[in-house]
Amino acid sequence: MPRLIVLNGAPGSGKSTLARRYVDDNPLALDLDIDVIRRLLGDWKSDPHAAGLLARAIALAAARIHLVGGHDVIVPQYLGRPDYLVQLTGLAAETGAELHEFILMDTKDVMIARFRARTVAAAHPSHVDAQEMLDRVGGVAQLEAMYDRLLLVIAARPGAQLLPAREGEIEATYAELVRRIG
């Protein structure tokens, strides 16, 4: 049975790193990074909200095809509102996939520091894009609000599992993720 694995968490929590690690260990699993899809859309920065909605719709369609084909899909994405999580839950039910929903967490201060460090390193263009978008909508105050919205998602999604996302412990976090998936 294919698995639909959702890795939710604040920016900088390690979602993308864990997703990449998972697909490296699971042949034909799909790392469905919605931010990467959004970056494929022409002039997406002129309307990032519309681009984000379109990228999520494209991701759902791709996930459906991949799950029906019998392959795992892992979605590393900050989801501060439950709407898309509800759509992903429906997709898992529709395709007969096992749903595994995780929320990567550490303290607010640590998560903000990790996001800043990631941006300074600029190891990936999406990290630079994330910082630019954040700066346009409120900077650190917006990052704090995103963390707070994630706490509300935790309360609204009782089936989601909290996964500690400790700085420098990616292998331990990955091992725990794999253990919980089974």
Disulfide bonds with the S-S distance in Angstrom:
none
